[in-house]
Amino acid sequence: DAGVIQSPRHEVTEMGQEVTLRCKPISGHNSLFWYRQTMMRGLELLIYFNNNVPIDDSGMPEDRFSAKMPNASFSTLKIQPSEPRDSAVYFCASSLAEGTGSAFGAGTRLSVL
Amino acid sequence: KNEVEQSPQNLTAQEGEFITINCSYSVGISALHWLQQHPGGGIVSLFMLSSGKKKHGRLIATINIQEKHSSLHITASHPRDSAVYICAVLHDRGSTLGRLYFGRGTQLTVWP
């Protein structure tokens, strides 16, 4: 298994642009999580899906952030419009079920100039 | 106040030393995770436990649910153990059911 696959690995964009981060979970895993990591706040859960349904999006910072999971093998996290304070590493993780150990993707390092 | 507190924030050790990293939490949980993040940024899940103790190689994780405390131990530490170790708890109540809360991490450096 290739593990959780995230793309792109690095993204540099200008303030105001739309950013789309992508994630392919491990096949068969039915829970998917989006996290953000910054120096100031550490790791934070943004949103998680169970069986493609968003369960808890209370970590999504504001309306500029949206996440979708159209099917069991793909999820996107979109920021529109992006701001410099969105610069962070965004991780996607998946697990077989809620409460079980998660596998993490390599992360997307986002820089908004 | 953070729901999850780790100590110490930074830890330096000589190769071969026994390492302990502590995690205390203030919410009801259904499980606790220990994660390892290497200098390159990748995150690996080491343990998920809800009671007792788990062992994997030189790593041991324990949890005391009554005291809301967990420890991660590394025996015979090695420079390749140098990483950030993060404690995360899975909340079990109300609208935050299933939500993970993270500690700020412990930076471990093991010198040869």
gemmi code that builds the backbone of each chain (N, CA, C; Angstrom):
import gemmi

chains = {
    "A": [
        ("ASP", (0.847, -1.193, 0.000), (0.000, 0.000, 0.000), (0.886, 1.248, 0.000)),
        ("ALA", (0.509, 2.269, -0.768), (1.343, 3.456, -0.878), (1.171, 4.380, 0.313)),
        ("GLY", (0.260, 4.106, 1.198), (0.034, 5.016, 2.314), (-0.876, 6.152, 1.905)),
        ("VAL", (-0.995, 7.137, 2.777), (-1.816, 8.317, 2.498), (-1.022, 9.229, 1.573)),
        ("ILE", (-1.617, 9.613, 0.477), (-0.908, 10.410, -0.518), (-1.484, 11.819, -0.561)),
        ("GLN", (-0.613, 12.793, -0.379), (-1.037, 14.193, -0.433), (-0.347, 14.894, -1.600)),
        ("SER", (-1.064, 15.825, -2.177), (-0.456, 16.664, -3.223), (-1.057, 18.060, -3.157)),
        ("PRO", (-0.270, 19.065, -3.527), (1.163, 18.980, -3.784), (1.954, 18.861, -2.479)),
        ("ARG", (3.243, 18.607, -2.558), (4.076, 18.575, -1.355), (4.400, 19.992, -0.885)),
        ("HIS", (4.549, 20.872, -1.844), (4.827, 22.275, -1.538), (3.951, 23.150, -2.425)),
        ("GLU", (3.468, 24.242, -1.843), (2.653, 25.182, -2.612), (3.026, 26.590, -2.176)),
        ("VAL", (3.415, 27.396, -3.132), (3.692, 28.801, -2.859), (2.717, 29.608, -3.700)),
        ("THR", (1.998, 30.509, -3.058), (0.996, 31.273, -3.778), (0.929, 32.690, -3.232)),
        ("GLU", (0.227, 33.511, -3.947), (0.078, 34.898, -3.505), (-1.242, 35.088, -2.776)),
        ("MET", (-1.224, 36.003, -1.853), (-2.426, 36.331, -1.085), (-3.594, 36.587, -2.031)),
        ("GLY", (-4.739, 36.020, -1.688), (-5.932, 36.209, -2.498), (-6.210, 35.091, -3.473)),
        ("GLN", (-5.208, 34.267, -3.718), (-5.392, 33.159, -4.660), (-6.099, 32.001, -3.972)),
        ("GLU", (-6.732, 31.186, -4.803), (-7.370, 29.967, -4.299), (-6.328, 28.852, -4.231)),
        ("VAL", (-6.383, 28.092, -3.146), (-5.461, 26.970, -2.954), (-6.278, 25.704, -2.749)),
        ("THR", (-5.902, 24.646, -3.430), (-6.575, 23.348, -3.248), (-5.551, 22.290, -2.894)),
        ("LEU", (-5.752, 21.676, -1.745), (-4.890, 20.585, -1.294), (-5.650, 19.279, -1.478)),
        ("ARG", (-4.913, 18.243, -1.852), (-5.571, 16.981, -2.183), (-5.047, 15.845, -1.312)),
        ("CYS", (-5.906, 14.865, -1.110), (-5.533, 13.730, -0.260), (-6.188, 12.459, -0.772)),
        ("LYS", (-5.383, 11.408, -0.849), (-5.902, 10.074, -1.164), (-5.645, 9.200, 0.052)),
        ("PRO", (-6.686, 8.781, 0.752), (-6.470, 7.963, 1.949), (-6.080, 6.538, 1.577)),
        ("ILE", (-5.702, 5.775, 2.584), (-5.407, 4.361, 2.385), (-6.703, 3.640, 2.027)),
        ("SER", (-6.619, 2.796, 1.023), (-7.796, 2.066, 0.574), (-8.379, 1.234, 1.720)),
        ("GLY", (-9.686, 1.372, 1.926), (-10.344, 0.618, 2.990), (-10.513, 1.412, 4.272)),
        ("HIS", (-9.741, 2.486, 4.424), (-9.916, 3.337, 5.601), (-11.178, 4.177, 5.423)),
        ("ASN", (-11.988, 4.282, 6.485), (-13.241, 5.013, 6.330), (-13.288, 6.313, 7.128)),
        ("SER", (-12.199, 6.650, 7.806), (-12.133, 7.953, 8.470), (-10.983, 8.744, 7.871)),
        ("LEU", (-11.227, 10.029, 7.614), (-10.197, 10.885, 7.033), (-10.149, 12.196, 7.798)),
        ("PHE", (-8.933, 12.651, 8.064), (-8.726, 13.832, 8.914), (-7.849, 14.837, 8.174)),
        ("TRP", (-8.149, 16.102, 8.318), (-7.273, 17.193, 7.860), (-6.756, 17.931, 9.095)),
        ("TYR", (-5.429, 18.095, 9.159), (-4.781, 18.805, 10.259), (-3.944, 19.942, 9.703)),
        ("ARG", (-3.699, 20.926, 10.562), (-2.802, 22.020, 10.225), (-1.759, 22.130, 11.331)),
        ("GLN", (-0.508, 22.355, 10.941), (0.560, 22.488, 11.924), (1.295, 23.799, 11.699)),
        ("THR", (1.362, 24.615, 12.743), (2.124, 25.857, 12.713), (3.033, 25.906, 13.933)),
        ("MET", (4.032, 26.768, 13.857), (4.933, 26.912, 14.995), (4.180, 27.443, 16.204)),
        ("MET", (3.265, 28.361, 15.951), (2.566, 29.016, 17.062), (1.579, 28.094, 17.767)),
        ("ARG", (0.846, 27.301, 16.986), (-0.281, 26.552, 17.563), (-0.084, 25.042, 17.542)),
        ("GLY", (1.023, 24.579, 16.976), (1.231, 23.134, 16.900), (0.251, 22.490, 15.932)),
        ("LEU", (-0.104, 21.240, 16.203), (-1.034, 20.489, 15.360), (-2.469, 20.785, 15.783)),
        ("GLU", (-3.321, 21.015, 14.803), (-4.740, 21.256, 15.087), (-5.575, 20.439, 14.104)),
        ("LEU", (-6.644, 19.852, 14.621), (-7.585, 19.162, 13.740), (-8.497, 20.201, 13.088)),
        ("LEU", (-8.596, 20.163, 11.757), (-9.472, 21.090, 11.050), (-10.856, 20.478, 10.846)),
        ("ILE", (-10.865, 19.262, 10.317), (-12.134, 18.611, 9.994), (-11.883, 17.121, 9.871)),
        ("TYR", (-12.890, 16.318, 10.200), (-12.737, 14.909, 9.854), (-14.031, 14.339, 9.296)),
        ("PHE", (-13.850, 13.354, 8.435), (-14.929, 12.678, 7.740), (-14.989, 11.224, 8.214)),
        ("ASN", (-16.196, 10.711, 8.298), (-16.385, 9.283, 8.514), (-17.327, 8.787, 7.424)),
        ("ASN", (-16.874, 7.791, 6.677), (-17.653, 7.304, 5.535), (-18.089, 8.451, 4.616)),
        ("ASN", (-17.156, 9.331, 4.330), (-17.303, 10.458, 3.398), (-18.184, 11.583, 3.926)),
        ("VAL", (-18.672, 11.466, 5.137), (-19.562, 12.488, 5.702), (-18.783, 13.317, 6.711)),
        ("PRO", (-18.825, 14.652, 6.599), (-18.127, 15.474, 7.600), (-18.783, 15.311, 8.967)),
        ("ILE", (-17.972, 14.958, 9.969), (-18.492, 14.708, 11.313), (-18.257, 15.910, 12.228)),
        ("ASP", (-17.078, 16.487, 12.146), (-16.734, 17.597, 13.038), (-15.881, 18.585, 12.249)),
        ("ASP", (-16.436, 19.748, 11.942), (-15.659, 20.771, 11.231), (-15.424, 21.987, 12.126)),
        ("SER", (-15.543, 21.798, 13.420), (-15.407, 22.940, 14.333), (-13.997, 23.506, 14.347)),
        ("GLY", (-13.035, 22.750, 13.830), (-11.674, 23.251, 13.766), (-11.375, 24.090, 12.551)),
        ("MET", (-12.292, 24.142, 11.602), (-12.083, 24.954, 10.397), (-12.086, 26.420, 10.818)),
        ("PRO", (-10.999, 27.131, 10.531), (-10.828, 28.470, 11.105), (-11.870, 29.488, 10.663)),
        ("GLU", (-12.257, 29.485, 9.421), (-13.234, 30.468, 8.952), (-13.815, 30.002, 7.620)),
        ("ASP", (-14.763, 30.809, 7.130), (-15.481, 30.409, 5.918), (-14.587, 30.310, 4.690)),
        ("ARG", (-13.409, 30.838, 4.770), (-12.503, 30.745, 3.620), (-12.042, 29.303, 3.414)),
        ("PHE", (-12.195, 28.483, 4.439), (-11.775, 27.090, 4.366), (-12.986, 26.202, 4.097)),
        ("SER", (-12.798, 25.266, 3.169), (-13.845, 24.279, 2.926), (-13.194, 22.947, 2.584)),
        ("ALA", (-13.860, 21.872, 2.943), (-13.339, 20.535, 2.655), (-14.450, 19.672, 2.097)),
        ("LYS", (-14.063, 18.819, 1.172), (-15.030, 17.896, 0.568), (-14.430, 16.508, 0.501)),
        ("MET", (-15.319, 15.536, 0.496), (-14.889, 14.154, 0.284), (-15.929, 13.511, -0.623)),
        ("PRO", (-15.777, 13.682, -1.929), (-16.797, 13.199, -2.868), (-16.898, 11.680, -2.940)),
        ("ASN", (-15.803, 10.996, -2.593), (-15.841, 9.528, -2.574), (-14.816, 9.022, -1.576)),
        ("ALA", (-14.782, 7.730, -1.387), (-13.948, 7.140, -0.327), (-12.459, 7.247, -0.608)),
        ("SER", (-12.072, 7.630, -1.815), (-10.649, 7.622, -2.140), (-10.086, 9.008, -2.421)),
        ("PHE", (-10.842, 10.050, -2.077), (-10.345, 11.375, -2.432), (-10.975, 12.451, -1.556)),
        ("SER", (-10.136, 13.384, -1.128), (-10.643, 14.526, -0.371), (-9.858, 15.770, -0.769)),
        ("THR", (-10.498, 16.912, -0.675), (-9.834, 18.187, -0.931), (-10.063, 19.148, 0.218)),
        ("LEU", (-9.066, 19.983, 0.436), (-9.173, 21.100, 1.373), (-8.885, 22.364, 0.562)),
        ("LYS", (-9.848, 23.269, 0.550), (-9.724, 24.458, -0.279), (-9.686, 25.706, 0.588)),
        ("ILE", (-8.824, 26.636, 0.219), (-8.754, 27.934, 0.896), (-8.964, 29.006, -0.161)),
        ("GLN", (-10.006, 29.807, 0.021), (-10.337, 30.841, -0.958), (-11.011, 32.021, -0.258)),
        ("PRO", (-10.418, 33.208, -0.261), (-9.072, 33.518, -0.736), (-8.019, 33.217, 0.325)),
        ("SER", (-6.823, 32.889, -0.107), (-5.756, 32.572, 0.854), (-5.164, 33.864, 1.430)),
        ("GLU", (-4.636, 33.715, 2.663), (-3.997, 34.828, 3.366), (-2.654, 34.355, 3.914)),
        ("PRO", (-1.727, 35.280, 4.132), (-0.406, 34.877, 4.660), (-0.493, 34.058, 5.947)),
        ("ARG", (-1.472, 34.336, 6.797), (-1.572, 33.592, 8.060), (-2.028, 32.148, 7.854)),
        ("ASP", (-2.384, 31.781, 6.630), (-2.724, 30.389, 6.333), (-1.472, 29.550, 6.091)),
        ("SER", (-0.319, 30.190, 6.019), (0.926, 29.462, 5.785), (1.155, 28.464, 6.907)),
        ("ALA", (1.322, 27.210, 6.537), (1.437, 26.129, 7.516), (1.720, 24.834, 6.757)),
        ("VAL", (1.897, 23.767, 7.511), (1.929, 22.439, 6.903), (0.574, 21.788, 7.155)),
        ("TYR", (-0.038, 21.314, 6.103), (-1.352, 20.690, 6.199), (-1.179, 19.180, 6.017)),
        ("PHE", (-1.645, 18.436, 7.010), (-1.547, 16.981, 6.965), (-2.931, 16.374, 6.764)),
        ("CYS", (-2.940, 15.302, 6.011), (-4.121, 14.472, 5.878), (-3.789, 13.131, 6.511)),
        ("ALA", (-4.747, 12.529, 7.194), (-4.546, 11.213, 7.799), (-5.801, 10.399, 7.598)),
        ("SER", (-5.639, 9.081, 7.603), (-6.813, 8.223, 7.505), (-6.685, 7.083, 8.498)),
        ("SER", (-7.815, 6.533, 8.871), (-7.815, 5.396, 9.788), (-8.948, 4.463, 9.423)),
        ("LEU", (-8.820, 3.221, 9.929), (-9.801, 2.208, 9.594), (-11.141, 2.532, 10.220)),
        ("ALA", (-11.104, 3.121, 11.418), (-12.330, 3.510, 12.097), (-11.969, 4.576, 13.097)),
        ("GLU", (-12.965, 5.332, 13.528), (-12.709, 6.345, 14.540), (-12.147, 5.667, 15.781)),
        ("GLY", (-11.104, 6.269, 16.317), (-10.540, 5.725, 17.541), (-9.404, 4.757, 17.305)),
        ("THR", (-9.144, 4.395, 16.059), (-8.003, 3.531, 15.786), (-6.823, 4.393, 15.359)),
        ("GLY", (-5.650, 3.795, 15.331), (-4.460, 4.524, 14.932), (-4.572, 5.055, 13.517)),
        ("SER", (-3.985, 6.214, 13.282), (-4.074, 6.854, 11.983), (-2.760, 6.750, 11.229)),
        ("ALA", (-2.863, 6.737, 9.907), (-1.704, 6.857, 9.030), (-1.704, 8.268, 8.464)),
        ("PHE", (-0.554, 8.915, 8.532), (-0.449, 10.297, 8.074), (0.186, 10.384, 6.696)),
        ("GLY", (-0.265, 11.362, 5.923), (0.416, 11.708, 4.696), (1.658, 12.525, 5.006)),
        ("ALA", (2.440, 12.787, 3.976), (3.698, 13.513, 4.157), (3.488, 15.006, 4.383)),
        ("GLY", (2.284, 15.479, 4.132), (1.979, 16.884, 4.371), (2.169, 17.744, 3.142)),
        ("THR", (1.472, 18.875, 3.136), (1.645, 19.913, 2.116), (2.108, 21.172, 2.829)),
        ("ARG", (3.286, 21.646, 2.435), (3.796, 22.892, 3.032), (3.290, 24.051, 2.192)),
        ("LEU", (2.422, 24.865, 2.785), (1.813, 25.989, 2.083), (2.439, 27.300, 2.528)),
        ("SER", (2.850, 28.086, 1.563), (3.367, 29.429, 1.845), (2.531, 30.421, 1.053)),
        ("VAL", (1.897, 31.340, 1.759), (1.085, 32.372, 1.121), (1.821, 33.698, 1.284)),
        ("LEU", (2.225, 34.275, 0.169), (3.057, 35.471, 0.213), (2.216, 36.751, 0.190)),
    ],
    "B": [
        ("LYS", (-6.188, 27.367, 28.739), (-5.384, 26.207, 29.122), (-5.575, 25.109, 28.079)),
        ("ASN", (-4.460, 24.526, 27.653), (-4.521, 23.463, 26.674), (-5.080, 22.208, 27.321)),
        ("GLU", (-5.910, 21.480, 26.547), (-6.471, 20.244, 27.100), (-5.412, 19.172, 27.303)),
        ("VAL", (-4.301, 19.284, 26.584), (-3.234, 18.284, 26.673), (-1.917, 19.000, 26.967)),
        ("GLU", (-1.275, 18.591, 28.030), (0.004, 19.190, 28.412), (1.085, 18.124, 28.367)),
        ("GLN", (2.205, 18.456, 27.731), (3.331, 17.534, 27.681), (4.515, 18.125, 28.425)),
        ("SER", (5.317, 17.219, 28.962), (6.564, 17.653, 29.582), (7.609, 16.553, 29.423)),
        ("PRO", (8.884, 16.945, 29.277), (9.326, 18.317, 29.106), (9.087, 18.802, 27.674)),
        ("GLN", (9.300, 20.093, 27.424), (9.191, 20.628, 26.060), (10.386, 20.209, 25.231)),
        ("ASN", (11.556, 20.225, 25.869), (12.799, 19.834, 25.213), (13.543, 18.849, 26.100)),
        ("LEU", (14.165, 17.882, 25.475), (14.874, 16.853, 26.224), (16.124, 16.465, 25.453)),
        ("THR", (17.246, 16.514, 26.136), (18.513, 16.111, 25.533), (19.053, 14.932, 26.311)),
        ("ALA", (19.533, 13.926, 25.620), (20.019, 12.726, 26.282), (21.255, 12.201, 25.569)),
        ("GLN", (22.012, 11.402, 26.299), (23.168, 10.720, 25.729), (22.699, 9.353, 25.232)),
        ("GLU", (23.290, 8.900, 24.164), (22.936, 7.582, 23.634), (22.979, 6.522, 24.729)),
        ("GLY", (21.947, 5.704, 24.759), (21.876, 4.633, 25.750), (21.023, 4.969, 26.959)),
        ("GLU", (20.720, 6.236, 27.158), (19.937, 6.636, 28.324), (18.469, 6.230, 28.179)),
        ("PHE", (17.814, 6.095, 29.317), (16.382, 5.804, 29.386), (15.634, 7.132, 29.362)),
        ("ILE", (14.653, 7.225, 28.472), (13.927, 8.488, 28.252), (12.478, 8.336, 28.717)),
        ("THR", (11.954, 9.369, 29.349), (10.525, 9.393, 29.682), (9.929, 10.731, 29.259)),
        ("ILE", (8.833, 10.664, 28.535), (8.075, 11.859, 28.154), (6.677, 11.707, 28.741)),
        ("ASN", (6.185, 12.777, 29.354), (4.906, 12.719, 30.056), (3.816, 13.506, 29.346)),
        ("CYS", (2.588, 13.048, 29.522), (1.422, 13.692, 28.922), (0.282, 13.673, 29.932)),
        ("SER", (-0.279, 14.834, 30.217), (-1.450, 14.932, 31.086), (-2.583, 15.589, 30.305)),
        ("TYR", (-3.794, 15.162, 30.560), (-4.928, 15.700, 29.817), (-6.081, 15.994, 30.765)),
        ("SER", (-6.982, 16.863, 30.322), (-8.035, 17.332, 31.227), (-9.439, 16.981, 30.749)),
        ("VAL", (-9.552, 16.285, 29.609), (-10.874, 15.946, 29.091), (-11.087, 14.441, 29.170)),
        ("GLY", (-12.350, 14.031, 29.099), (-12.631, 12.609, 29.017), (-12.208, 12.089, 27.670)),
        ("ILE", (-11.573, 10.949, 27.657), (-11.054, 10.449, 26.391), (-11.487, 9.017, 26.158)),
        ("SER", (-11.470, 8.641, 24.894), (-11.685, 7.234, 24.562), (-10.378, 6.569, 24.157)),
        ("ALA", (-9.383, 7.362, 23.792), (-8.085, 6.801, 23.429), (-7.034, 7.899, 23.449)),
        ("LEU", (-5.784, 7.478, 23.557), (-4.659, 8.412, 23.534), (-3.648, 7.921, 22.508)),
        ("HIS", (-3.122, 8.867, 21.738), (-2.138, 8.533, 20.711), (-0.780, 9.124, 21.063)),
        ("TRP", (0.268, 8.402, 20.726), (1.614, 8.968, 20.709), (2.078, 8.985, 19.257)),
        ("LEU", (2.504, 10.170, 18.822), (2.966, 10.364, 17.448), (4.435, 10.769, 17.473)),
        ("GLN", (5.138, 10.429, 16.393), (6.541, 10.806, 16.254), (6.686, 11.615, 14.963)),
        ("GLN", (7.293, 12.791, 15.081), (7.516, 13.610, 13.895), (9.008, 13.817, 13.719)),
        ("HIS", (9.525, 13.349, 12.578), (10.945, 13.433, 12.310), (11.304, 14.811, 11.769)),
        ("PRO", (12.604, 15.130, 11.780), (13.047, 16.444, 11.291), (12.540, 16.763, 9.891)),
        ("GLY", (12.348, 15.764, 9.057), (11.826, 16.019, 7.711), (10.357, 16.377, 7.694)),
        ("GLY", (9.674, 16.204, 8.830), (8.276, 16.611, 8.932), (7.272, 15.490, 8.929)),
        ("GLY", (7.661, 14.286, 8.511), (6.702, 13.195, 8.438), (6.239, 12.770, 9.816)),
        ("ILE", (4.972, 12.400, 9.919), (4.387, 11.994, 11.197), (4.078, 10.508, 11.149)),
        ("VAL", (4.474, 9.819, 12.214), (4.206, 8.390, 12.332), (3.435, 8.151, 13.616)),
        ("SER", (2.393, 7.353, 13.524), (1.645, 6.997, 14.717), (2.377, 5.851, 15.408)),
        ("LEU", (2.798, 6.064, 16.662), (3.544, 5.046, 17.399), (2.604, 4.097, 18.137)),
        ("PHE", (1.703, 4.693, 18.897), (0.798, 3.903, 19.727), (-0.570, 4.561, 19.763)),
        ("MET", (-1.592, 3.713, 19.911), (-2.895, 4.174, 20.335), (-3.311, 3.282, 21.488)),
        ("LEU", (-3.617, 3.876, 22.645), (-3.992, 3.047, 23.778), (-5.097, 3.683, 24.590)),
        ("SER", (-5.881, 2.845, 25.212), (-6.978, 3.323, 26.047), (-6.868, 2.813, 27.475)),
        ("SER", (-5.942, 1.876, 27.703), (-5.710, 1.404, 29.067), (-4.385, 0.673, 29.100)),
        ("GLY", (-3.820, 0.584, 30.304), (-2.660, -0.270, 30.514), (-1.388, 0.188, 29.836)),
        ("LYS", (-0.786, -0.729, 29.117), (0.562, -0.532, 28.605), (0.698, -1.219, 27.258)),
        ("LYS", (1.495, -0.582, 26.371), (1.839, -1.220, 25.102), (3.330, -1.086, 24.877)),
        ("LYS", (3.901, -2.099, 24.209), (5.342, -2.109, 23.966), (5.578, -2.417, 22.492)),
        ("HIS", (6.527, -1.670, 21.907), (6.918, -1.944, 20.529), (8.408, -1.677, 20.436)),
        ("GLY", (9.172, -2.761, 20.386), (10.620, -2.610, 20.349), (11.125, -1.931, 21.612)),
        ("ARG", (11.852, -0.836, 21.442), (12.392, -0.111, 22.598), (11.423, 0.919, 23.158)),
        ("LEU", (10.258, 1.004, 22.591), (9.266, 1.997, 23.019), (8.193, 1.347, 23.882)),
        ("ILE", (7.853, 2.035, 24.968), (6.796, 1.569, 25.855), (5.875, 2.751, 26.142)),
        ("ALA", (4.573, 2.546, 26.029), (3.607, 3.589, 26.366), (2.680, 3.063, 27.452)),
        ("THR", (2.439, 3.911, 28.443), (1.529, 3.547, 29.526), (0.477, 4.633, 29.679)),
        ("ILE", (-0.659, 4.242, 30.212), (-1.705, 5.220, 30.473), (-2.405, 4.885, 31.783)),
        ("ASN", (-2.706, 5.936, 32.559), (-3.476, 5.790, 33.787), (-4.731, 6.640, 33.621)),
        ("ILE", (-5.845, 5.992, 33.340), (-7.083, 6.708, 33.034), (-7.564, 7.516, 34.242)),
        ("GLN", (-7.444, 6.957, 35.442), (-7.910, 7.649, 36.644), (-7.133, 8.936, 36.879)),
        ("GLU", (-5.822, 8.875, 36.632), (-4.989, 10.059, 36.854), (-4.888, 10.936, 35.617)),
        ("LYS", (-5.481, 10.516, 34.499), (-5.433, 11.254, 33.236), (-3.993, 11.580, 32.857)),
        ("HIS", (-3.206, 10.518, 32.782), (-1.783, 10.698, 32.539), (-1.249, 9.533, 31.710)),
        ("SER", (-0.346, 9.858, 30.804), (0.320, 8.836, 30.003), (1.808, 9.139, 29.926)),
        ("SER", (2.594, 8.101, 29.795), (4.031, 8.270, 29.618), (4.503, 7.466, 28.416)),
        ("LEU", (5.497, 8.028, 27.738), (6.179, 7.320, 26.657), (7.621, 7.121, 27.108)),
        ("HIS", (8.068, 5.869, 27.105), (9.429, 5.558, 27.518), (10.213, 5.028, 26.323)),
        ("ILE", (11.472, 5.415, 26.261), (12.386, 4.870, 25.256), (13.571, 4.265, 26.010)),
        ("THR", (13.779, 2.981, 25.830), (14.914, 2.340, 26.471), (16.100, 2.329, 25.504)),
        ("ALA", (17.309, 2.400, 26.059), (18.538, 2.379, 25.250), (18.427, 3.345, 24.080)),
        ("SER", (18.242, 4.617, 24.384), (17.998, 5.620, 23.347), (19.152, 5.680, 22.349)),
        ("HIS", (18.795, 6.089, 21.139), (19.738, 6.124, 20.025), (19.554, 7.447, 19.283)),
        ("PRO", (20.595, 7.973, 18.648), (20.440, 9.236, 17.906), (19.280, 9.231, 16.908)),
        ("ARG", (18.954, 8.080, 16.357), (17.839, 8.051, 15.391), (16.483, 8.226, 16.062)),
        ("ASP", (16.462, 8.186, 17.396), (15.213, 8.481, 18.121), (14.943, 9.987, 18.178)),
        ("SER", (15.910, 10.786, 17.782), (15.745, 12.245, 17.825), (14.577, 12.650, 16.932)),
        ("ALA", (13.609, 13.288, 17.539), (12.373, 13.652, 16.841), (11.517, 14.452, 17.814)),
        ("VAL", (10.369, 14.899, 17.311), (9.370, 15.504, 18.190), (8.318, 14.439, 18.481)),
        ("TYR", (8.002, 14.261, 19.744), (7.004, 13.276, 20.168), (5.760, 14.021, 20.634)),
        ("ILE", (4.637, 13.667, 20.046), (3.392, 14.400, 20.263), (2.354, 13.468, 20.871)),
        ("CYS", (1.743, 13.947, 21.931), (0.644, 13.230, 22.577), (-0.672, 13.807, 22.062)),
        ("ALA", (-1.622, 12.956, 21.736), (-2.932, 13.424, 21.270), (-4.010, 12.561, 21.903)),
        ("VAL", (-5.094, 13.209, 22.338), (-6.170, 12.449, 22.972), (-7.432, 12.571, 22.134)),
        ("LEU", (-8.188, 11.487, 22.126), (-9.448, 11.439, 21.384), (-10.567, 11.702, 22.369)),
        ("HIS", (-11.224, 12.861, 22.222), (-12.290, 13.259, 23.130), (-13.491, 12.342, 22.949)),
        ("ASP", (-14.211, 12.126, 24.050), (-15.303, 11.159, 23.959), (-16.666, 11.715, 24.322)),
        ("ARG", (-16.815, 13.021, 24.405), (-18.079, 13.557, 24.917), (-18.710, 14.552, 23.959)),
        ("GLY", (-20.029, 14.525, 23.901), (-20.832, 15.564, 23.290), (-20.466, 15.879, 21.857)),
        ("SER", (-20.522, 17.155, 21.515), (-20.334, 17.574, 20.128), (-18.899, 17.405, 19.677)),
        ("THR", (-17.985, 17.230, 20.617), (-16.595, 17.054, 20.202), (-16.228, 15.573, 20.142)),
        ("LEU", (-17.241, 14.739, 20.118), (-16.987, 13.297, 20.044), (-16.103, 12.992, 18.851)),
        ("GLY", (-15.053, 12.284, 19.122), (-14.157, 11.902, 18.045), (-13.089, 12.934, 17.733)),
        ("ARG", (-13.074, 14.048, 18.425), (-12.113, 15.093, 18.111), (-10.778, 14.805, 18.796)),
        ("LEU", (-9.704, 15.045, 18.086), (-8.361, 14.883, 18.636), (-7.843, 16.208, 19.172)),
        ("TYR", (-7.299, 16.169, 20.386), (-6.605, 17.316, 20.961), (-5.130, 16.958, 21.081)),
        ("PHE", (-4.265, 17.904, 20.679), (-2.833, 17.628, 20.615), (-2.060, 18.379, 21.691)),
        ("GLY", (-1.032, 17.724, 22.217), (-0.038, 18.434, 23.002), (0.889, 19.197, 22.068)),
        ("ARG", (1.735, 20.053, 22.628), (2.626, 20.869, 21.806), (3.886, 20.116, 21.371)),
        ("GLY", (4.053, 18.934, 21.920), (5.190, 18.127, 21.494), (6.394, 18.256, 22.403)),
        ("THR", (7.217, 17.227, 22.399), (8.498, 17.207, 23.120), (9.594, 16.975, 22.111)),
        ("GLN", (10.516, 17.926, 22.033), (11.654, 17.786, 21.125), (12.739, 16.970, 21.833)),
        ("LEU", (13.008, 15.785, 21.323), (14.036, 14.915, 21.890), (15.268, 14.927, 20.992)),
        ("THR", (16.419, 15.153, 21.602), (17.692, 15.065, 20.886), (18.574, 14.083, 21.632)),
        ("VAL", (19.020, 13.063, 20.942), (19.904, 12.057, 21.526), (21.268, 12.190, 20.876)),
        ("TRP", (22.299, 12.441, 21.694), (23.656, 12.614, 21.205), (24.418, 11.297, 21.270)),
        ("PRO", (25.274, 11.071, 20.268), (26.061, 9.817, 20.287), (27.141, 9.870, 21.360)),
    ],
}
model = gemmi.Model(1)
for chain_id, residues in chains.items():
    chain = gemmi.Chain(chain_id)
    for i, (resn, *xyz) in enumerate(residues, 1):
        res = gemmi.Residue()
        res.name, res.seqid = resn, gemmi.SeqId(i, " ")
        for name, pos in zip(("N", "CA", "C"), xyz):
            atom = gemmi.Atom()
            atom.name, atom.element = name, gemmi.Element(name[0])
            atom.pos, atom.b_iso = gemmi.Position(*pos), 0.0
            res.add_atom(atom)
        chain.add_residue(res)
    model.add_chain(chain)
structure = gemmi.Structure()
structure.add_model(model)
structure.setup_entities()
